[in-house]
Amino acid sequence: MPTHTVKVLGKNCGSCLWTERLVREVVAELGADAVVEKLTKRREMAQYRVTSTPAVVVDGLVVHAGGIPTKAEVQRWVQGLQR
C-alpha cells in the first residue's frame, strides 16, 4: 500500500485534467510510492483553503495553487517523497 498521497484539486476543466495527467505521469516515471487522488467536490477542496485551482497537495501540504505546474516542479515534489 502506498505510503504517500498526492491530491490534485479542481473541477474537470482543461487545466485541472492536464495537471492530474502530469502528476500521474511523474509518479509513474519516478516509481514513487504514492497514490494520486483527484478531488472535485467543493466540500473536499475547502479543507485545504485554496482559492484557485488546479491545486496540488502532497501528504496534506498544499504545494501549488492556480495554474498548471511545470513538470520540473512536479518532479521536485515527488522526489521529495523518496527521501
Buried (B, 14 or more C-beta within 10 A) or exposed (E): EEEBBBBBBBBEEEBBBBBBEBBBEBBEEBEBEBEBBBBEEEEEBEEBEBEEBBBBBBBEEBBBBEEBBEEEBBBEBBEEBEE
